[in-house]
Amino acid sequence: MNLDYVLTIPWDSSACINNGKDSDHDASSSCCQTLISLYGIGIAQHLKQTSRFRLPDLPTSISCIYDFQTRLNSLSLNENLTSVCFDPHRFVNTTNICANVQTKQDWLAILGPSTSLDTGCSQDLSDLSACDACVHAGFQVQARLLAVDGNSSHSTGCFYLTILYAAAIVNELGPESVGALSCIFGLPLSLQAVSRGTGKLALISGSVGAGFSILVVLCSIGCCIWWESWGKRQKVSGPFSSLESDSEDNKLLHWKPQTGSVWFKREELDKATNNFSAKNFIGKGQFGVVYKGKFSDGTMVAVKKIIDSDFQGETEFSREVEIISTLKHRNLVPFRGCCVSGGSNYNEEEDKRYLVYDYMPNGNLHDHLFFSEKGKCKNGKKPLTWPQRKSIILDVANALSYLHYGVKPPVYHRDIKPTNILLDAYMRGRVADFGLAKQGSEGESHFTTRIAGTHGYLAPEYALYGQLTEKSDVYSFGIVILEIMCGRKALDFSSLETPNMFLITDWAWLLVKAGRVKEAFDPFLLEAGDSVYRYPKEIMERFLLVGLLCAHLMVALRPTILDALKMLEGHIEIPVIPDRPIYGDQNVLIPRLTRKKP
């Protein structure tokens, strides 16, 4: 591979300037995400020249990464960057990551000579509308590949292939074009350098404040993390060996939170959960598996068994415990304590970290919102009434107000979504899962951190550049409001036969603009006995509008969570919501998604 482009394209290296000086730096940092996207350009060039998606063997991969590091050295960056950010195994053509596609010929054999990528991604992608069309096409092709593969765990691998094919084969300007760099690879570019080049690209790079589309967000997230998101890290000898060591495990075993939290013994949790019996299984989240437990005194608890992942390791576990141990609010799930098991004979395959919470008997919000074709919630739960929905929205707003303004320094949750909102015995909302929470600094408008969270709920400025503020949580909260009011999921990629995927923000906004607000409400709210005729239509409409405002693409137009709460309660007026770009054919979108009563 010719990696000279590293020295010529206007990529923004600021995230890597201080790399290596921060002891908390790891392979998930914004610097590593930038470098992985940058290296992807070389892989795309390799595909264009050889028709192969990855490198032939491990020695070649190690040699190429070494060559990449020498280019970084020429820019006066740290000499150890690739050893921190890269695992050379992941670029080698030895495993099936999606539909067993290894070459361009494999791709053509499965998808044929022409796909939606060929029409959506061939032109100059430095224009926002052109970029959106390319991203639409990318998700369609990814879905086709995944359908052929049949293994949902290969979703990111299929996205990886799609990105490379779009940049290397389809785009007529090539992988190094400014549109491919910013749209397909999501590479941070120097605004100063870009402004000298093209006004269109300056618009893309500088539009964090002006608001990116949800689709551009999703593409950028995928481009930044796909290399690092498949499989567990493989350990190799030499400069690429894992940074994690047994000493870190031993430190954790002797670590205890600096609070008054209870320190449970593993034997206690085994007994409470009947040795983590399948009968006590509650659910599985991003970082753990949760079981119902009952202590000898009759106290019901939920025990979260932590799963090791690229996003939550020892440091994150310690931070989560420290944060949640100090948080006390009626709308947060009460934390009881933790447990770390293991010893001198500790087996890495054994689960070792546990968090213990109060048990929430009514499960999570997600299971009460989304229905099967027969109109029944998961586990036979009944649809939520309007008073219950209103109460839950206000509960979450109060929880976020406490996190943002009730504690010093403020806490940003970063993963507000229905599965992280639990319901107690009285159907009151309780915010849970602080595995991704970050503590801010007083006086700072934002700070930069690595991207984590869930597609569909991530604020654009955070997903693209890692700029986290209190309004990042507000955006996620707005999406949750829309899901509660509409009974629809934020994103829907399930329909392969139509050119449009479902974005709840677009759909709800089109109905509001058309004066058809009633059609946006969950049909269960329109049934006899629990309708807009029984409850004031103006109140339900106000909640929907606050959801749209909170989920606005422009940061400056979103309210703070305190103002959002005041709007929901009717204490202040909702401002006129500015128009927003729609990333689908509105003549197709509304008829397709307007539903009849179940």
C-alpha positions, 0 to 999 in steps of 0.5 A: 500500500502507498501510504503517502496520502497520510502526509498530503490529505488535510486530516485533523491530527489534533486528537493525537497530538497529546496522545500517550501522555494521558494514562487513560488513553486506550484503543477506543480513544478519539485519536485511535478512531481517527487513525483507524479511519485514516488507515482505512483509506489505504485499505480501500486503495488496496481493494481498488488495486487488487480486488481484495478487501483485506491483506493476505497475511499477518507479516504483510499487515504488521509491515503495513502498520509499521509503514503507517507509523513512520508516516505519523512519525514524520508529523511529529506524532507519538511513536507508539500510536499504532501499537495502542490503536491497531491489532494487525490480525484484524486486517488479514484475509483469514476469517469470514466477517460477512457472507464470506466475501473476501474479494470483489468477485465474491461481492459481484457473485452475491449482489450482482454487477449493480446495487444502490451503491452504484447510483448513490455513491458514485458522485461527489459526496462533498454535498450533504444531499449526495452524502445522504443518498450514499448513506441510504444506499450503504444501509440497503446493501449492508442489509442485503449482505447480512440477509445472505450471511444470516448471522446478525453478529456480522452486521458490523463486518457487512458495514465494513465491506460496504464502506470499502466497496463504496470508497474504492470501487463505486465512487468515481473520485476515489478514496482520497476525494474530500467527499469520500474522506468526510462522508464515507470514512468519517475522517475529521478534516482540518477546517482551515485546510478544507475552507481553502479547498471547497465550500461544500466540504467546509459545510460538511466539516463545520456543520456540527453547530448547523446540524447533521442528519441522523444518517450522516451521524450513523455513517460516521459512527460506523466509519470510526468504530467498525475496525474496532468493533468485531470480535475480542482483541487478539493478543500477539507478541511484540509491539502489538501485544495487548495493553491489558495485563494480569496486574490490572485484574489483581488491582481490581480485586483489591479495589473498593469504592470510596463510598458507603456502598455494600461490598457483597461476597460472590457466595451471597449473590450465588445464593440469591440468584440460585447460582445465576439460574436461567429461571432468574434471567431478566435481560441482557444489556450492552455491558452485562447480563441481569438476573433477579435475586432474593436475599435471605431477608426477603429483599429483591434485587437485580444483579448485573453480571458484567461482560468484558467489552471494548467499551467497558473494562476495569476502569469503566467499572470502577468509574461506574461504581464511583458515580452511581454510589454517590447518586441519590434520586427518586427517579434513579434505580437505587444502587446497593453495592458491588462484588469482584470475585477472583483470586490467585487462581482466577480464570479469565473465562470466569465472570468476576464483576457484579453490580447490585440494584433494587429490583424493578418489578415492571421491567424496562420501558422498551417492553411496554412500548413496542408491540407484535402484530397481535398488539401485545407487548413483550411478556403480555404486558399491557399498553401504557396509558396516557397518564403513565406515559406522561408520568414516565416522561416527567420522571426521566426529565427529573432524573436528567435535571438532577444529573445535570444540575443537582450534582457537582460536577454534572453527570452526563448519562450518554445512553438514554434509551427505553431499555435503560429506563426501568419501571418500579411497582408504581410504573414510575420511571427510573433511569438505570445503567451508568456504564457509559456515564461521564462526569463533566467539569464546571464552567466547560461548555463541552468536552471531547470523549470517545464515542459510545452509545446506541444508534438512533439516540446519539446527538450529532455533535457527539457522534461525529466529533465526540463533543459531549454536553448536557444537550447530548442527553437532551437529544436522546431524551427527545428521541425517547419522548417521540418513541413514547408518544408515537409507539414507534422505534427510533430507527427501523432498517427492517424493510428491505423492499423500500428505499426509505428507512424509518426515522422517527424524527422525520416521520413525526415532523412531517405529520406535524408540518402537515397538520396531522399531529393526531396520526403521530400518536400511538394508536393505543392512545386513540382507543375508546376510553383513553383518547385525545378526546378524554385527555386534553389534546393540547397536552399530548401535542405539547409533549410531542413538540417538546420531543421534536425540539429536544431532538433537533439537529442544531445544538443551539435550538435544543433546550436545556433539560430544565427548560424542557421540563418547564415546557412539558409542565406548561410553565413556559411556552414552546418556541416555534420549531424551525424546519428541519431537513428530511432525509427521505421522500415524504410522499413515500414516508408518511403513507408507508408509516401511518398506521391503523389502530391495532 
